[in-house]
């Protein structure tokens, strides 16, 4: 009902050269919103415009989001086949928090500084 489309790429283990790789993009529907509220402003300060939060249900999204995963938000889509895609620089944001709660998972996305 309130979910919006987003693309998700799971961070894979680094190879022998220390280079991080990502999985193929998967389209998900999640209700994510820009961070807001007094506590978020205190936590993020000036960077509040670069943070989104989501609270997907554990029953549907257990094990989907992990720290360091890439996401494409607000209508952005992966540019498959480009150098930016391979390195993850084309992603809108990175998962910086993923904490299972009682019924939902608190997920925080922070704008990708490389994009």
Secondary structure, 3 states (H helix, E strand, C coil): CCCEEEEEECEECCCCCCCCEECCCEEEEECEEECCCHHHHHHHHHHHHHEEEEEEEHHHHCCCCCCCCEEECCCCCCCCCCHHHHHCCCCCEEEEEEEECCCEEEEEEEECCCC
